[in-house]
Amino acid sequence: MDYHLELDWADFIQRYWQKRPVVLKRGFKNFIDPISPDELAGLAMETEVDSRLVSHLDGKWQVAHGPFESYDHLGESNWSLLVQAVNHWHEPTSALMQPFRALPDWRIDDLMISFSVPGGGVGPHFDQYDVFIIQGVGRRRWRVGEKTPMKQHCPHPDLLQVPPFDAIIDEELEPGDILYIPPGFPHEGYALENAMNYSVGFRAPSGRELISGFADFVLQRELGSQRYGDAELPERQHCADIVPQEVDKLRAMMVDMINQPEQFNQWLGEFITQSRHELDIAPPEPPYQPDEIYDALRQGDNLVRLGGLRVLRIDEEVFVNGERIDSPHRPALQALANHIRLTDAMFGDALEDPSFLAMLAALVNSGYWYFAD
């Protein structure tokens, strides 16, 4: 299914992106849910899938984590089932991510889907990332407040909430409506009737994550073994002092490691293409031989990228799920990065090169691309 988003992206980015929340009425015209509540509930019974049930009764919040065995104990109000990264596990839902590729791929994270009964929601809270919340079947009321410093509290160990807030947006969303919320704006939504919501979330690494990730890379590669030296030993008044030029030199040793473009880009490509949720990797049995891949593409079969697989480009280098792909066939690599569905024409003459074909076969045999039915 193709989803067409009625949105002037240039205008949206200028006026709202990372600045103001906004309701995009009928962002998707004639919206059809790509998944049913029953299918979503079935996914939440799978071990690999990240899911939770949030309920509140008499002001008391409860959170349970999947996989779930049954939903028989639930009443008809005040609970919500939330499933992360559904686009990794359910192919039709990944089509919902396509219209958002007007924004950079590296910023897009995953698709969280919730099913809520009347009164169901997770309470007032704010997120540290941008999110587009698409209303599916049913109706839900959303309130969004102004971005101000707010103290978060935990009504339950697995739930962060904020105090009540004054609304700058207070609307009922109907199928196809989209609510965009930048980081830090408090919001709460609760269902008015059985309702499906689709949240396209964005990735915003913190300085802490970046430093930690780079440190891991340095350790794995055994980089940074160069030692501090001080042939020109600076004078000091007291032997206990570390003098400013020594502090500067130590800091420079650290900054120099980050400032090597080749090293930094290699790390960033590996780091940023790793998925935060499990992928539905199913390597083909038996594995494909390179000539079988060649024949299938030449006969008109299409290769489709696995839902949630992160394929990104830095300079001319392409990274897939934490690894750099090495090939001199730049246009073919660009096709891997830019297109979700690949035809033989997109590869140009690369398919005639046995080494490229072997690399492509390795990607398919890893379960990263598969032949469309």
N, C-alpha and C positions, 0 to 999 in steps of 0.2 A: 504494500500500500504506500502511495506517495502522500506526504503531508505538505501542503503549501501554506507557508506562514505569511499572512498579510501584514508586512512590516517594512517601513522605510528604514533600513539598517543604519544608513549614514545619519539620519535625523535622530534615531533612537540612541546611537552611541554618543552623539553630541549633547543630547538633552538629559538622558537618563542613566546610561551605563556607568556604574560605580558612583552615581550621584544621587538619584531620586528613585523611590519606588513608583510604579505606575501599573494601572490595569489596562491591558490591551483587549478591549471587547472584541469578541469574535476573531481573535488572532488566527484561529483555525476555523474556517467556515465548514459547516456540516460535519463536525468532528465525529469520528467513529473510533470507539475504544479499540486499541489493538489487542487487548487482553481482557478476559472476563474475571469477575471476582473469584469464581471457582478455580480458574487456572492460577491466579495469584496465590490463593490459599494452598493449592497443590505445590507450588514452588517453595512456599514457606515450610513445607514438610521435608524438603531435601536438606541433607547435612551440609552440602557445600554452600548453600545460599544463606546470606546474612539477613535475618528477619527478626522483628520484635512485635509484641502486642502491647499496646499502651491503653490502660483503662483508668477511669476514675469514678469512684462511688463515694457519695457523701463526703466530698472534698479530699478523699484519700487516693493518691496515685499509685498505680501498680505497673510494673514493666516485666514482661516475660520474654526471654530470648528463644528463638527457634533453634533447631527444627521442632515443629509442633506435630503432635500425633492426632489431635482432635480439636474441634472448635465447639463441641457440644455444650461446654460449660458456660458459653458466653450468652449474655442477655441480648436484648434488641436495641440497647442504647449505650452510649458513653464508652465505646471502645474503638480502637483503630489498629489495623494490621499494616505494618510498614515493611516493605521488602527492598533491600538495596540492590543496585547494579542489575536490575531485571534485564537490561539490554544485553547482558552477558549470557543470559540463559534462555531468552525467548526472542527468536529472530524478528517477529513482526514488530515488537516494541522498539527495536533499534532504529527503525525508520523514523521514529519521533526525534532522534538525535540529529538527523540530516539537516533540517532547516537551520539549526543553530551553528552549523559550520561556517556561517558568515563571521563568526568569532573564531579566534585561533584554536586549532585542534588541541594544542598543548594545555589550554586552559579548561577545556571541557573534561568533566570527570565521569559521572555516571548518571543513570536514570533510576531514581527511587520512586516506587509506586506505592500508594496507600489506598486501602479500602476502609472507609469509616461508616459506621452506623450513626443515626441521629445523636448529636452531642459528642461524637467521637473526635478526638484531636490530641495533640501532645502538650497543650497549654501554651501560655505566652513565653516566647523565647526569642533569641536572636542567633544568627549564624555568622561565621567568619568568612563566608564565601557568597558569591552571587548565586541566585537561584531563579529559575523561571518555573512557576507552578501552573501547570495546565489543568483546567477543570475537565474531567471526563463526565461520565454519566452521573446524574444527580446534581444537587446544588450544595454549595458550601459557603458559609459566611466568613469573610476574612477581614481582620482589622490589622492595620499597620500603623506604628507610631513613629514619631520623630527620632532621629539618631541622637541620643544623648547618653552620657555615661550612666550605666545602670548596674546595680549590684545583682549578680546572679545567685540563686539559691537552689538547693537540691531537695525537692519534695520527696524524692526517691533517689537512691544512690546512682541510678542510671538515667536520671532526668535532670537537665539544667533548665531552670525557668527564671523569668524576670518578674518584678512586681507589675501590677496593673498599670496601663499607660493610656494616655489620650490618643485617639485615632486621628491620623491625617488621611487614611483611606479606610472606609468601612463599606464594604460592598458584598452583595451576593454574587457568586460566580456561577455561570451556567456553562454547559458543554461548549468547548472551543475557546472560552475566555482564558486569558493568561495573566497571572500576577507576577511582575518582576520585582524582586527585592534585592537591593545591593547589601553588602556586608554591614552588620551593625544596627540595622533597623529592626526594632522589636516587632514581632507579629504573632498573631494566633488565628487559627482557622478551626471552625467546628462545623461538622456536617449538619445540614437541615433535613436531609433524607439520605438513604444509602448512596454513597458517593465514591467515585474513583478520582484520585489526583495523581498527576505525573510531574515529578520534580526533576528538572534538568539542572544538575548541580555543577559548579565550577571549582577548579582546583586553584588554591592560592597558598603556595608553600610559605612557611614562616622562616625567618632567619635561622631559627634553631634547627629546623628540619634540614635546611641547606647545609649548614655547618656540619651537622651530624652526618649527613649523607656523604659530604666531601671527605670527612675524616675517615669514614669506612673505606672509601675508594683509595685513599692514601695508604691505609694499612694493608688492604688487599694487594695493591700493586707494589708494596714495599718502596714507596716513594719517600721523599723528604729525609733521606739518610744523611744529608750534608749537615756537618756539625758547626756550631757557633765557634768563631775564632776571634782573637783580639791581639794581633801582633802589635798594634798601636794601642797599648793599654792606657785608657784615659786616667788622669789623676782624679782623686776624690779627697774630700776633707776627712771623711770617716770610712773605715773599712767596711762598715755595715751598709753603706749606700750603694744602690744600683743607680748609676748616673743616667741622665736623660738620653745621652747618645747610645747607651747600652739598651735601654728600653726601646728606643727607635729601631735599633739594629735587630732586636729579637722580633719585634712586630713585623719588620720588613722581611725577615725570613719566612714568616707565615704568609704574608701578603704575596710574596714572590711566587709561592706555590700556586696560589689561586690565579695569579696573573699570567700563567703560561697558557695561551689560548688553546693549544692542541690538547693539553691535559684537561683543561677545564671543560672544553667542548665534549671530549670523550666522556667525562664523568656526567656532565649535564644530560647528554643524550641517553646514557644508560639509566640515570636516576629518574628522569622525567617520563620515560616510556614504560616504567614499571606500573602495573595496574594495582590499585589499592584493594581490589576485591578479586577473588578467584575467577579465573576464566574457565569457560566450558570447553576445555581442550580435549578433543577426542581424536588422537592420531589415527589415520586410516590403516586398516588391517586388510590385506597385507599392504606394506608401504608401496607408493608409486615409484616406478622406474622413471628416470628423466624422459625417455622416449614416449612413455605413456602420457606424460604431462604435455609434451609437444603435440602429440596426435590429438589429444582431447581439445586443446586450444585451437589448433588448426581446423578442427571439425566444427568449431563454433561454440564449444562449451565455455562458460564463464567461471572465473575463479572469484569467490566471494570472501571478503575479510571476516574473520571471526569477530562476533559482537564484543565490543569493549577492548579489542586489541589496540594498543597505542603504537602508531607508526608516525614518526616525526623526523623532520629534516633540520640539520644545523649546517650552514654553508652547503656543501654538496653531499655531506654524509647523511645516510639514512639509518635510523635506529628503530628496531622492532623489539618491543617487550624486554628492554634492558640490554639488548645486544646491538652492536654495529654490524651492518651488512656491507660486505666488501665486494665491490664490482666496479669495473671501469664503465659499465653501461649506464651512464647518468640518466638519460631519458627514461629508461626502463625502471630505474630506482625511483625516479620522480613519480612515475605512474603508480608504483606500489604505495607511495606515500599519499598521493592525491585522491586516488579513486578507491571506493569501497568494492566495486565490481569491476573486474578486469577482463578485457577481451584480448585476443591475440594481437590485434592492430596496435594496442597501447604499448606493446613490448618492442615494436620496431624490429630491427634485425638481431636483437639480443637473443632471441630464441634459437638462432642458428649457431650460437656459441655454446659448446658443451659445458663450459665452466659455469656460465650463467644458468643454464638449464639445471645443472646439478644443485646450484644454490637454491633455485626456485623449488626444486623437488624437496630439498631439505626443509624449507619453510612449510610446504604443504604437508610433509610427513610429520612435522612438529604439531600439526593441527591448527596452524595460524591462518591458513587459507584453505578453502574447500571448494569442490566443484558444485555449482548450483544444480538443484534437481531439475 
